[in-house]
Amino acid sequence: MRAYRSNDETKSGAVLAPALYMVGEQDVGLSMPGMRQIIDAMPDLVPNLKQSLTIPDCGHWAPQEKPHEVSEAALTYPVGLTKRPQAAETTRSDYVRPGL
């Protein structure tokens, strides 16, 4: 097992993997002070954010409240992403869209 090594990318706190953000439109977390600013800053915090999804008529427990919608989003989100072959010393995954 490889020991964790910090680098400039991990120090930034940014999420570098391709990401899907899902939230229920009635999630009480959205009313927390500062939450709207965090959501607005999402493109800077998650530079590979590929999709944001607000689930209608849904609260905080989206997988339990709207399992079909969450499953559909999770299953269709990664379409078009393929894993790039990695050298053994690579410490994080890189993803590319085919044809790029």
Biopython code that builds the backbone (N, CA, C, O; Angstrom):
import numpy as np
from Bio.PDB.StructureBuilder import StructureBuilder

atoms = [
    (1, "MET", "N", (0.832, -1.171, 0.000)),
    (1, "MET", "CA", (0.000, 0.000, 0.000)),
    (1, "MET", "C", (0.881, 1.240, 0.000)),
    (1, "MET", "O", (1.855, 1.318, 0.750)),
    (2, "ARG", "N", (0.547, 2.182, -0.821)),
    (2, "ARG", "CA", (1.324, 3.392, -0.974)),
    (2, "ARG", "C", (0.948, 4.401, 0.114)),
    (2, "ARG", "O", (-0.232, 4.594, 0.406)),
    (3, "ALA", "N", (1.941, 5.031, 0.703)),
    (3, "ALA", "CA", (1.679, 6.071, 1.703)),
    (3, "ALA", "C", (1.128, 7.310, 1.011)),
    (3, "ALA", "O", (1.490, 7.611, -0.126)),
    (4, "TYR", "N", (0.265, 8.012, 1.695)),
    (4, "TYR", "CA", (-0.316, 9.232, 1.141)),
    (4, "TYR", "C", (0.758, 10.312, 1.078)),
    (4, "TYR", "O", (1.469, 10.553, 2.054)),
    (5, "ARG", "N", (0.866, 10.952, -0.071)),
    (5, "ARG", "CA", (1.806, 12.061, -0.238)),
    (5, "ARG", "C", (1.022, 13.305, -0.618)),
    (5, "ARG", "O", (0.206, 13.282, -1.539)),
    (6, "SER", "N", (1.275, 14.374, 0.090)),
    (6, "SER", "CA", (0.620, 15.631, -0.216)),
    (6, "SER", "C", (1.302, 16.265, -1.422)),
    (6, "SER", "O", (2.514, 16.136, -1.598)),
    (7, "ASN", "N", (0.526, 16.941, -2.242)),
    (7, "ASN", "CA", (1.087, 17.692, -3.353)),
    (7, "ASN", "C", (0.269, 18.958, -3.528)),
    (7, "ASN", "O", (-0.703, 19.170, -2.803)),
    (8, "ASP", "N", (0.643, 19.797, -4.471)),
    (8, "ASP", "CA", (-0.063, 21.065, -4.655)),
    (8, "ASP", "C", (-1.545, 20.859, -4.926)),
    (8, "ASP", "O", (-2.366, 21.664, -4.486)),
    (9, "GLU", "N", (-1.904, 19.801, -5.638)),
    (9, "GLU", "CA", (-3.307, 19.556, -5.953)),
    (9, "GLU", "C", (-4.108, 19.200, -4.708)),
    (9, "GLU", "O", (-5.239, 19.662, -4.555)),
    (10, "THR", "N", (-3.545, 18.386, -3.814)),
    (10, "THR", "CA", (-4.289, 18.018, -2.612)),
    (10, "THR", "C", (-4.325, 19.165, -1.613)),
    (10, "THR", "O", (-5.284, 19.271, -0.848)),
    (11, "LYS", "N", (-3.327, 20.013, -1.594)),
    (11, "LYS", "CA", (-3.317, 21.151, -0.678)),
    (11, "LYS", "C", (-4.372, 22.180, -1.038)),
    (11, "LYS", "O", (-4.838, 22.911, -0.164)),
    (12, "SER", "N", (-4.757, 22.253, -2.291)),
    (12, "SER", "CA", (-5.735, 23.255, -2.710)),
    (12, "SER", "C", (-7.119, 22.962, -2.151)),
    (12, "SER", "O", (-7.928, 23.881, -2.021)),
    (13, "GLY", "N", (-7.413, 21.722, -1.821)),
    (13, "GLY", "CA", (-8.729, 21.343, -1.338)),
    (13, "GLY", "C", (-9.735, 21.129, -2.451)),
    (13, "GLY", "O", (-10.881, 20.765, -2.188)),
    (14, "ALA", "N", (-9.325, 21.348, -3.687)),
    (14, "ALA", "CA", (-10.237, 21.181, -4.814)),
    (14, "ALA", "C", (-10.492, 19.699, -5.072)),
    (14, "ALA", "O", (-9.605, 18.862, -4.901)),
    (15, "VAL", "N", (-11.708, 19.394, -5.484)),
    (15, "VAL", "CA", (-12.057, 18.041, -5.913)),
    (15, "VAL", "C", (-11.719, 17.968, -7.391)),
    (15, "VAL", "O", (-12.319, 18.679, -8.198)),
    (16, "LEU", "N", (-10.769, 17.121, -7.759)),
    (16, "LEU", "CA", (-10.261, 17.090, -9.128)),
    (16, "LEU", "C", (-10.932, 16.046, -10.012)),
    (16, "LEU", "O", (-10.879, 16.145, -11.238)),
    (17, "ALA", "N", (-11.553, 15.065, -9.410)),
    (17, "ALA", "CA", (-12.225, 14.029, -10.204)),
    (17, "ALA", "C", (-13.485, 14.606, -10.843)),
    (17, "ALA", "O", (-14.095, 15.520, -10.289)),
    (18, "PRO", "N", (-13.876, 14.086, -11.994)),
    (18, "PRO", "CA", (-15.162, 14.500, -12.571)),
    (18, "PRO", "C", (-16.269, 14.263, -11.543)),
    (18, "PRO", "O", (-16.275, 13.243, -10.854)),
    (19, "ALA", "N", (-17.194, 15.201, -11.446)),
    (19, "ALA", "CA", (-18.176, 15.125, -10.366)),
    (19, "ALA", "C", (-19.584, 15.456, -10.846)),
    (19, "ALA", "O", (-19.786, 16.187, -11.816)),
    (20, "LEU", "N", (-20.531, 14.898, -10.141)),
    (20, "LEU", "CA", (-21.951, 15.165, -10.306)),
    (20, "LEU", "C", (-22.442, 15.653, -8.947)),
    (20, "LEU", "O", (-22.226, 14.983, -7.937)),
    (21, "TYR", "N", (-23.099, 16.814, -8.910)),
    (21, "TYR", "CA", (-23.661, 17.348, -7.669)),
    (21, "TYR", "C", (-25.170, 17.199, -7.723)),
    (21, "TYR", "O", (-25.820, 17.683, -8.650)),
    (22, "MET", "N", (-25.733, 16.512, -6.706)),
    (22, "MET", "CA", (-27.180, 16.344, -6.614)),
    (22, "MET", "C", (-27.643, 16.889, -5.278)),
    (22, "MET", "O", (-26.997, 16.683, -4.250)),
    (23, "VAL", "N", (-28.772, 17.586, -5.302)),
    (23, "VAL", "CA", (-29.362, 18.096, -4.065)),
    (23, "VAL", "C", (-30.878, 18.089, -4.215)),
    (23, "VAL", "O", (-31.405, 18.359, -5.295)),
    (24, "GLY", "N", (-31.568, 17.781, -3.133)),
    (24, "GLY", "CA", (-33.020, 17.880, -3.128)),
    (24, "GLY", "C", (-33.419, 19.335, -2.986)),
    (24, "GLY", "O", (-32.814, 20.067, -2.202)),
    (25, "GLU", "N", (-34.416, 19.764, -3.723)),
    (25, "GLU", "CA", (-34.801, 21.177, -3.689)),
    (25, "GLU", "C", (-35.310, 21.601, -2.317)),
    (25, "GLU", "O", (-35.304, 22.791, -2.001)),
    (26, "GLN", "N", (-35.751, 20.648, -1.495)),
    (26, "GLN", "CA", (-36.231, 20.962, -0.157)),
    (26, "GLN", "C", (-35.236, 20.554, 0.926)),
    (26, "GLN", "O", (-35.609, 20.466, 2.096)),
    (27, "ASP", "N", (-33.987, 20.304, 0.563)),
    (27, "ASP", "CA", (-32.953, 19.924, 1.528)),
    (27, "ASP", "C", (-32.765, 21.054, 2.537)),
    (27, "ASP", "O", (-32.481, 22.189, 2.153)),
    (28, "VAL", "N", (-32.922, 20.750, 3.827)),
    (28, "VAL", "CA", (-32.785, 21.782, 4.858)),
    (28, "VAL", "C", (-31.359, 22.334, 4.908)),
    (28, "VAL", "O", (-31.138, 23.445, 5.388)),
    (29, "GLY", "N", (-30.407, 21.567, 4.418)),
    (29, "GLY", "CA", (-29.025, 22.048, 4.373)),
    (29, "GLY", "C", (-28.866, 23.290, 3.513)),
    (29, "GLY", "O", (-27.942, 24.078, 3.715)),
    (30, "LEU", "N", (-29.764, 23.467, 2.555)),
    (30, "LEU", "CA", (-29.686, 24.649, 1.690)),
    (30, "LEU", "C", (-29.968, 25.936, 2.453)),
    (30, "LEU", "O", (-29.599, 27.020, 2.000)),
    (31, "SER", "N", (-30.621, 25.825, 3.610)),
    (31, "SER", "CA", (-30.933, 27.018, 4.391)),
    (31, "SER", "C", (-29.833, 27.376, 5.387)),
    (31, "SER", "O", (-29.940, 28.386, 6.082)),
    (32, "MET", "N", (-28.782, 26.567, 5.466)),
    (32, "MET", "CA", (-27.676, 26.862, 6.382)),
    (32, "MET", "C", (-26.953, 28.125, 5.925)),
    (32, "MET", "O", (-26.761, 28.325, 4.726)),
    (33, "PRO", "N", (-26.548, 28.982, 6.868)),
    (33, "PRO", "CA", (-25.811, 30.193, 6.494)),
    (33, "PRO", "C", (-24.558, 29.846, 5.686)),
    (33, "PRO", "O", (-23.774, 28.982, 6.080)),
    (34, "GLY", "N", (-24.383, 30.515, 4.575)),
    (34, "GLY", "CA", (-23.208, 30.323, 3.733)),
    (34, "GLY", "C", (-23.337, 29.235, 2.688)),
    (34, "GLY", "O", (-22.479, 29.120, 1.812)),
    (35, "MET", "N", (-24.398, 28.425, 2.758)),
    (35, "MET", "CA", (-24.522, 27.309, 1.818)),
    (35, "MET", "C", (-24.681, 27.795, 0.376)),
    (35, "MET", "O", (-24.093, 27.204, -0.530)),
    (36, "ARG", "N", (-25.439, 28.828, 0.147)),
    (36, "ARG", "CA", (-25.611, 29.340, -1.222)),
    (36, "ARG", "C", (-24.276, 29.829, -1.775)),
    (36, "ARG", "O", (-24.004, 29.656, -2.963)),
    (37, "GLN", "N", (-23.442, 30.436, -0.936)),
    (37, "GLN", "CA", (-22.121, 30.892, -1.392)),
    (37, "GLN", "C", (-21.229, 29.699, -1.749)),
    (37, "GLN", "O", (-20.466, 29.753, -2.714)),
    (38, "ILE", "N", (-21.333, 28.634, -0.971)),
    (38, "ILE", "CA", (-20.551, 27.427, -1.276)),
    (38, "ILE", "C", (-20.999, 26.840, -2.607)),
    (38, "ILE", "O", (-20.169, 26.453, -3.430)),
    (39, "ILE", "N", (-22.301, 26.773, -2.817)),
    (39, "ILE", "CA", (-22.820, 26.229, -4.075)),
    (39, "ILE", "C", (-22.398, 27.116, -5.242)),
    (39, "ILE", "O", (-22.019, 26.611, -6.298)),
    (40, "ASP", "N", (-22.460, 28.435, -5.058)),
    (40, "ASP", "CA", (-22.037, 29.353, -6.120)),
    (40, "ASP", "C", (-20.548, 29.211, -6.426)),
    (40, "ASP", "O", (-20.122, 29.440, -7.558)),
    (41, "ALA", "N", (-19.752, 28.831, -5.416)),
    (41, "ALA", "CA", (-18.305, 28.663, -5.603)),
    (41, "ALA", "C", (-17.950, 27.270, -6.120)),
    (41, "ALA", "O", (-16.774, 26.979, -6.337)),
    (42, "MET", "N", (-18.929, 26.420, -6.318)),
    (42, "MET", "CA", (-18.689, 25.037, -6.728)),
    (42, "MET", "C", (-17.769, 24.909, -7.951)),
    (42, "MET", "O", (-16.897, 24.041, -7.944)),
    (43, "PRO", "N", (-17.921, 25.730, -8.998)),
    (43, "PRO", "CA", (-17.018, 25.577, -10.143)),
    (43, "PRO", "C", (-15.533, 25.784, -9.783)),
    (43, "PRO", "O", (-14.659, 25.199, -10.422)),
    (44, "ASP", "N", (-15.249, 26.601, -8.779)),
    (44, "ASP", "CA", (-13.863, 26.785, -8.345)),
    (44, "ASP", "C", (-13.405, 25.652, -7.441)),
    (44, "ASP", "O", (-12.251, 25.231, -7.504)),
    (45, "LEU", "N", (-14.308, 25.158, -6.598)),
    (45, "LEU", "CA", (-13.969, 24.083, -5.672)),
    (45, "LEU", "C", (-13.908, 22.726, -6.359)),
    (45, "LEU", "O", (-13.165, 21.838, -5.942)),
    (46, "VAL", "N", (-14.696, 22.580, -7.413)),
    (46, "VAL", "CA", (-14.786, 21.309, -8.153)),
    (46, "VAL", "C", (-14.642, 21.643, -9.641)),
    (46, "VAL", "O", (-15.633, 21.700, -10.369)),
    (47, "PRO", "N", (-13.396, 21.863, -10.087)),
    (47, "PRO", "CA", (-13.200, 22.317, -11.470)),
    (47, "PRO", "C", (-13.688, 21.347, -12.534)),
    (47, "PRO", "O", (-13.917, 21.756, -13.672)),
    (48, "ASN", "N", (-13.852, 20.077, -12.197)),
    (48, "ASN", "CA", (-14.357, 19.096, -13.153)),
    (48, "ASN", "C", (-15.807, 18.731, -12.881)),
    (48, "ASN", "O", (-16.245, 17.621, -13.184)),
    (49, "LEU", "N", (-16.560, 19.684, -12.299)),
    (49, "LEU", "CA", (-17.983, 19.468, -12.089)),
    (49, "LEU", "C", (-18.643, 19.360, -13.453)),
    (49, "LEU", "O", (-18.635, 20.315, -14.229)),
    (50, "LYS", "N", (-19.202, 18.221, -13.739)),
    (50, "LYS", "CA", (-19.786, 17.959, -15.055)),
    (50, "LYS", "C", (-21.281, 18.236, -15.089)),
    (50, "LYS", "O", (-21.840, 18.528, -16.146)),
    (51, "GLN", "N", (-21.932, 18.143, -13.923)),
    (51, "GLN", "CA", (-23.378, 18.326, -13.908)),
    (51, "GLN", "C", (-23.832, 18.663, -12.491)),
    (51, "GLN", "O", (-23.314, 18.118, -11.518)),
    (52, "SER", "N", (-24.806, 19.568, -12.385)),
    (52, "SER", "CA", (-25.500, 19.857, -11.125)),
    (52, "SER", "C", (-26.964, 19.510, -11.345)),
    (52, "SER", "O", (-27.552, 19.841, -12.375)),
    (53, "LEU", "N", (-27.534, 18.842, -10.364)),
    (53, "LEU", "CA", (-28.905, 18.376, -10.492)),
    (53, "LEU", "C", (-29.669, 18.694, -9.219)),
    (53, "LEU", "O", (-29.255, 18.301, -8.128)),
    (54, "THR", "N", (-30.781, 19.404, -9.354)),
    (54, "THR", "CA", (-31.692, 19.642, -8.243)),
    (54, "THR", "C", (-32.889, 18.719, -8.436)),
    (54, "THR", "O", (-33.553, 18.740, -9.472)),
    (55, "ILE", "N", (-33.146, 17.913, -7.417)),
    (55, "ILE", "CA", (-34.215, 16.922, -7.505)),
    (55, "ILE", "C", (-35.493, 17.541, -6.924)),
    (55, "ILE", "O", (-35.535, 17.871, -5.738)),
    (56, "PRO", "N", (-36.532, 17.701, -7.752)),
    (56, "PRO", "CA", (-37.773, 18.313, -7.289)),
    (56, "PRO", "C", (-38.470, 17.480, -6.204)),
    (56, "PRO", "O", (-38.366, 16.254, -6.177)),
    (57, "ASP", "N", (-39.170, 18.171, -5.326)),
    (57, "ASP", "CA", (-39.978, 17.528, -4.293)),
    (57, "ASP", "C", (-39.168, 16.516, -3.497)),
    (57, "ASP", "O", (-39.616, 15.395, -3.256)),
    (58, "CYS", "N", (-37.963, 16.928, -3.089)),
    (58, "CYS", "CA", (-37.045, 16.021, -2.403)),
    (58, "CYS", "C", (-36.303, 16.784, -1.314)),
    (58, "CYS", "O", (-35.936, 17.945, -1.492)),
    (59, "GLY", "N", (-36.088, 16.115, -0.183)),
    (59, "GLY", "CA", (-35.359, 16.705, 0.921)),
    (59, "GLY", "C", (-33.903, 16.263, 0.942)),
    (59, "GLY", "O", (-33.276, 16.091, -0.103)),
    (60, "HIS", "N", (-33.373, 16.080, 2.159)),
    (60, "HIS", "CA", (-31.950, 15.774, 2.345)),
    (60, "HIS", "C", (-31.589, 14.333, 1.983)),
    (60, "HIS", "O", (-30.473, 14.081, 1.528)),
    (61, "TRP", "N", (-32.491, 13.400, 2.170)),
    (61, "TRP", "CA", (-32.187, 11.982, 1.964)),
    (61, "TRP", "C", (-32.620, 11.538, 0.573)),
    (61, "TRP", "O", (-33.476, 10.665, 0.428)),
    (62, "ALA", "N", (-32.033, 12.134, -0.428)),
    (62, "ALA", "CA", (-32.431, 11.894, -1.818)),
    (62, "ALA", "C", (-32.437, 10.413, -2.206)),
    (62, "ALA", "O", (-33.395, 9.977, -2.844)),
    (63, "PRO", "N", (-31.425, 9.620, -1.859)),
    (63, "PRO", "CA", (-31.468, 8.211, -2.274)),
    (63, "PRO", "C", (-32.668, 7.446, -1.710)),
    (63, "PRO", "O", (-33.173, 6.522, -2.347)),
    (64, "GLN", "N", (-33.126, 7.835, -0.506)),
    (64, "GLN", "CA", (-34.284, 7.169, 0.072)),
    (64, "GLN", "C", (-35.593, 7.782, -0.429)),
    (64, "GLN", "O", (-36.575, 7.070, -0.640)),
    (65, "GLU", "N", (-35.603, 9.110, -0.620)),
    (65, "GLU", "CA", (-36.833, 9.796, -1.013)),
    (65, "GLU", "C", (-37.139, 9.653, -2.504)),
    (65, "GLU", "O", (-38.299, 9.517, -2.894)),
    (66, "LYS", "N", (-36.114, 9.682, -3.317)),
    (66, "LYS", "CA", (-36.284, 9.621, -4.772)),
    (66, "LYS", "C", (-35.272, 8.639, -5.374)),
    (66, "LYS", "O", (-34.420, 9.037, -6.168)),
    (67, "PRO", "N", (-35.363, 7.361, -5.000)),
    (67, "PRO", "CA", (-34.353, 6.397, -5.454)),
    (67, "PRO", "C", (-34.258, 6.271, -6.973)),
    (67, "PRO", "O", (-33.162, 6.113, -7.511)),
    (68, "HIS", "N", (-35.381, 6.337, -7.662)),
    (68, "HIS", "CA", (-35.345, 6.201, -9.114)),
    (68, "HIS", "C", (-34.565, 7.360, -9.744)),
    (68, "HIS", "O", (-33.714, 7.141, -10.606)),
    (69, "GLU", "N", (-34.854, 8.587, -9.314)),
    (69, "GLU", "CA", (-34.203, 9.759, -9.887)),
    (69, "GLU", "C", (-32.697, 9.768, -9.595)),
    (69, "GLU", "O", (-31.889, 10.095, -10.464)),
    (70, "VAL", "N", (-32.333, 9.400, -8.351)),
    (70, "VAL", "CA", (-30.912, 9.363, -7.981)),
    (70, "VAL", "C", (-30.197, 8.271, -8.763)),
    (70, "VAL", "O", (-29.105, 8.497, -9.283)),
    (71, "SER", "N", (-30.799, 7.091, -8.851)),
    (71, "SER", "CA", (-30.179, 5.993, -9.606)),
    (71, "SER", "C", (-30.017, 6.352, -11.072)),
    (71, "SER", "O", (-28.967, 6.104, -11.666)),
    (72, "GLU", "N", (-31.052, 6.933, -11.651)),
    (72, "GLU", "CA", (-30.989, 7.322, -13.060)),
    (72, "GLU", "C", (-29.858, 8.322, -13.301)),
    (72, "GLU", "O", (-29.102, 8.190, -14.263)),
    (73, "ALA", "N", (-29.747, 9.314, -12.431)),
    (73, "ALA", "CA", (-28.687, 10.315, -12.576)),
    (73, "ALA", "C", (-27.302, 9.684, -12.407)),
    (73, "ALA", "O", (-26.379, 9.984, -13.163)),
    (74, "ALA", "N", (-27.168, 8.813, -11.415)),
    (74, "ALA", "CA", (-25.878, 8.172, -11.166)),
    (74, "ALA", "C", (-25.481, 7.229, -12.299)),
    (74, "ALA", "O", (-24.307, 7.144, -12.658)),
    (75, "LEU", "N", (-26.455, 6.525, -12.857)),
    (75, "LEU", "CA", (-26.152, 5.574, -13.923)),
    (75, "LEU", "C", (-25.881, 6.241, -15.263)),
    (75, "LEU", "O", (-25.090, 5.736, -16.059)),
    (76, "THR", "N", (-26.525, 7.360, -15.514)),
    (76, "THR", "CA", (-26.330, 8.020, -16.807)),
    (76, "THR", "C", (-25.208, 9.043, -16.773)),
    (76, "THR", "O", (-24.685, 9.403, -17.828)),
    (77, "TYR", "N", (-24.822, 9.521, -15.605)),
    (77, "TYR", "CA", (-23.760, 10.524, -15.497)),
    (77, "TYR", "C", (-22.437, 10.082, -16.117)),
    (77, "TYR", "O", (-21.874, 10.835, -16.911)),
    (78, "PRO", "N", (-21.912, 8.897, -15.794)),
    (78, "PRO", "CA", (-20.567, 8.584, -16.279)),
    (78, "PRO", "C", (-20.475, 8.228, -17.755)),
    (78, "PRO", "O", (-19.378, 7.977, -18.255)),
    (79, "VAL", "N", (-21.589, 8.199, -18.461)),
    (79, "VAL", "CA", (-21.533, 7.864, -19.883)),
    (79, "VAL", "C", (-20.638, 8.863, -20.593)),
    (79, "VAL", "O", (-20.808, 10.073, -20.444)),
    (80, "GLY", "N", (-19.695, 8.364, -21.356)),
    (80, "GLY", "CA", (-18.785, 9.240, -22.087)),
    (80, "GLY", "C", (-17.474, 9.489, -21.369)),
    (80, "GLY", "O", (-16.567, 10.086, -21.949)),
    (81, "LEU", "N", (-17.342, 9.050, -20.122)),
    (81, "LEU", "CA", (-16.079, 9.190, -19.412)),
    (81, "LEU", "C", (-15.352, 7.856, -19.463)),
    (81, "LEU", "O", (-15.941, 6.813, -19.180)),
    (82, "THR", "N", (-14.108, 7.886, -19.814)),
    (82, "THR", "CA", (-13.312, 6.664, -19.805)),
    (82, "THR", "C", (-12.037, 6.935, -19.043)),
    (82, "THR", "O", (-11.533, 8.058, -19.034)),
    (83, "LYS", "N", (-11.523, 5.923, -18.414)),
    (83, "LYS", "CA", (-10.324, 6.059, -17.615)),
    (83, "LYS", "C", (-9.091, 6.005, -18.514)),
    (83, "LYS", "O", (-8.961, 5.103, -19.342)),
    (84, "ARG", "N", (-8.211, 6.947, -18.355)),
    (84, "ARG", "CA", (-6.968, 7.004, -19.125)),
    (84, "ARG", "C", (-5.975, 6.008, -18.516)),
    (84, "ARG", "O", (-5.891, 5.921, -17.291)),
    (85, "PRO", "N", (-5.228, 5.261, -19.317)),
    (85, "PRO", "CA", (-4.214, 4.351, -18.772)),
    (85, "PRO", "C", (-3.227, 5.130, -17.916)),
    (85, "PRO", "O", (-2.821, 6.237, -18.270)),
    (86, "GLN", "N", (-2.844, 4.541, -16.785)),
    (86, "GLN", "CA", (-1.998, 5.216, -15.804)),
    (86, "GLN", "C", (-0.635, 4.540, -15.694)),
    (86, "GLN", "O", (-0.512, 3.325, -15.845)),
    (87, "ALA", "N", (0.373, 5.345, -15.431)),
    (87, "ALA", "CA", (1.678, 4.810, -15.063)),
    (87, "ALA", "C", (1.569, 4.330, -13.615)),
    (87, "ALA", "O", (0.739, 4.834, -12.858)),
    (88, "ALA", "N", (2.385, 3.376, -13.233)),
    (88, "ALA", "CA", (2.308, 2.799, -11.889)),
    (88, "ALA", "C", (2.510, 3.852, -10.805)),
    (88, "ALA", "O", (1.959, 3.704, -9.714)),
    (89, "GLU", "N", (3.277, 4.907, -11.062)),
    (89, "GLU", "CA", (3.558, 5.894, -10.031)),
    (89, "GLU", "C", (2.500, 6.998, -9.934)),
    (89, "GLU", "O", (2.612, 7.870, -9.073)),
    (90, "THR", "N", (1.499, 6.982, -10.776)),
    (90, "THR", "CA", (0.477, 8.015, -10.741)),
    (90, "THR", "C", (-0.319, 7.899, -9.450)),
    (90, "THR", "O", (-0.661, 6.800, -9.015)),
    (91, "THR", "N", (-0.614, 9.058, -8.837)),
    (91, "THR", "CA", (-1.271, 9.043, -7.537)),
    (91, "THR", "C", (-2.751, 9.392, -7.601)),
    (91, "THR", "O", (-3.458, 9.202, -6.611)),
    (92, "ARG", "N", (-3.243, 9.893, -8.723)),
    (92, "ARG", "CA", (-4.669, 10.196, -8.823)),
    (92, "ARG", "C", (-5.160, 9.791, -10.199)),
    (92, "ARG", "O", (-4.373, 9.657, -11.136)),
    (93, "SER", "N", (-6.456, 9.600, -10.315)),
    (93, "SER", "CA", (-7.046, 9.196, -11.585)),
    (93, "SER", "C", (-7.242, 10.397, -12.486)),
    (93, "SER", "O", (-7.598, 11.478, -12.018)),
    (94, "ASP", "N", (-7.016, 10.217, -13.756)),
    (94, "ASP", "CA", (-7.322, 11.231, -14.759)),
    (94, "ASP", "C", (-8.405, 10.654, -15.655)),
    (94, "ASP", "O", (-8.366, 9.474, -16.004)),
    (95, "TYR", "N", (-9.345, 11.464, -16.019)),
    (95, "TYR", "CA", (-10.431, 11.025, -16.887)),
    (95, "TYR", "C", (-10.489, 11.933, -18.092)),
    (95, "TYR", "O", (-10.204, 13.128, -18.009)),
    (96, "VAL", "N", (-10.854, 11.362, -19.185)),
    (96, "VAL", "CA", (-10.995, 12.144, -20.419)),
    (96, "VAL", "C", (-12.265, 11.720, -21.118)),
    (96, "VAL", "O", (-12.721, 10.586, -20.972)),
    (97, "ARG", "N", (-12.827, 12.625, -21.868)),
    (97, "ARG", "CA", (-13.958, 12.262, -22.726)),
    (97, "ARG", "C", (-13.378, 11.718, -24.016)),
    (97, "ARG", "O", (-12.419, 12.286, -24.539)),
    (98, "PRO", "N", (-13.926, 10.641, -24.545)),
    (98, "PRO", "CA", (-13.412, 10.101, -25.802)),
    (98, "PRO", "C", (-13.403, 11.180, -26.881)),
    (98, "PRO", "O", (-14.337, 11.973, -26.996)),
    (99, "GLY", "N", (-12.351, 11.194, -27.651)),
    (99, "GLY", "CA", (-12.230, 12.161, -28.744)),
    (99, "GLY", "C", (-11.537, 13.444, -28.346)),
    (99, "GLY", "O", (-11.293, 14.298, -29.198)),
    (100, "LEU", "N", (-11.207, 13.607, -27.051)),
    (100, "LEU", "CA", (-10.506, 14.843, -26.640)),
    (100, "LEU", "C", (-9.023, 14.619, -26.591)),
    (100, "LEU", "O", (-8.270, 15.538, -26.268)),
]
sb = StructureBuilder()
sb.init_structure("model")
sb.init_model(0)
sb.init_chain("A")
sb.init_seg("    ")
for serial, (resi, resn, name, xyz) in enumerate(atoms, 1):
    if name == "N":
        sb.init_residue(resn, " ", resi, " ")
    sb.init_atom(name, np.array(xyz, "f"), 0.0, 1.0, " ", f" {name:<3s}", serial, name[0])
structure = sb.get_structure()
